[in-house]
Amino acid sequence: MAPVPHGWGLLLGQGPVERRKAELKFVSDQLQYSYGPPFALTEAGHRAIRSLLDRHGLGEEGFFEPPRSIYSEDDIKEFRL
């Protein structure tokens, strides 16, 4: 008998309802353990950036470049020299 992938061995010799439940549990476990942690880390990163921007009063576009109203064109030219 050929080796069966982990989790799918439960499907052999079962009726259609039990097989479907086992398939759904397998997919659910895959989503929970394979995609849950990266999603949580990504969400935490987005919340941290949002908190940083809100704390400093910057919008999304102001994170890398300060708003133009703070510096005049002369200030920017002088800084770049």
Secondary structure, DSSP 8 states (H G I E B T S, - for coil): -----TTGGGGTT--HHHHHHHHHHHHHHHIIIIIHHHHHHHHHHHHHHHHHHHHTT--GGGTTS--TTTS-HHHHHHHH-
